[in-house]
Amino acid sequence: MLRRIQEGESIGMPHSRPMPSIGRRCHELRITDENRIWRIVYRIDSDAIVMAAVFSKTTRETPKQIIDDCKRRLKAYDEAARQAEQRGGR
């Protein structure tokens, strides 16, 4: 599934759903394993697929802590990318 997303394929329900509560272009990918249901929260950027979290889903709702962690991680990623761009532009 991740490879298909990296290749530009748009994957919708039931495998991937938008997560606007985390941010624009954010989605939750659903992966079923033998014994668990996994989720990968990712964001589609113009130059990358940024994975913000991988977790085992045990409830219907995405836990608030996961949402908050994803927001924090993506903000840190964006800040690091902005700083790298500024250093490269000197």
Secondary structure, 3 states (H helix, E strand, C coil): CHHHHHCCCCCCCCCEEECCCCCCCEEEEEEECCCCEEEEEEEECCCCEEEEEEEECCCCCCCHHHHHHHHHHHHHHHHHHHHHHHHHCC
